[in-house]
Amino acid sequence: MELRLDINYYQILRLIRQLPKEDIKKLTNTLQSEIATDESEISLQKLILQAPTWTDSEIDDYTKARIHFNKSRIA
């Protein structure tokens, strides 16, 4: 079962103002945390999509260097 309401911004605002202060604080905290979560997901996605990538030759060079470093370590 689904209930759908058509409420505009000002009606929501009027309803929020009728809430007790404690509930307004809870609502504020909930909304802020949801906004922060959405922003962090978007920024992480942006970071991943815009991150530099290595070419195959760069990966090969890195692998060879790691092998060399691992062999040259004094154990």
TAHU-V823937 format. One line per field, one symbol per residue. psi: psi as a letter, one per 30 degrees, with the letter a starting at -180 (. if undefined). A space follows every 50 residues. Layout:
psi=???
This chain:
psi=kkkkkjkleeeeeeeefflleeeeeeeeeeeeeeeeeeeeeeeeeeeefg kllkleeeeeeeeeeeeeeeefkj.
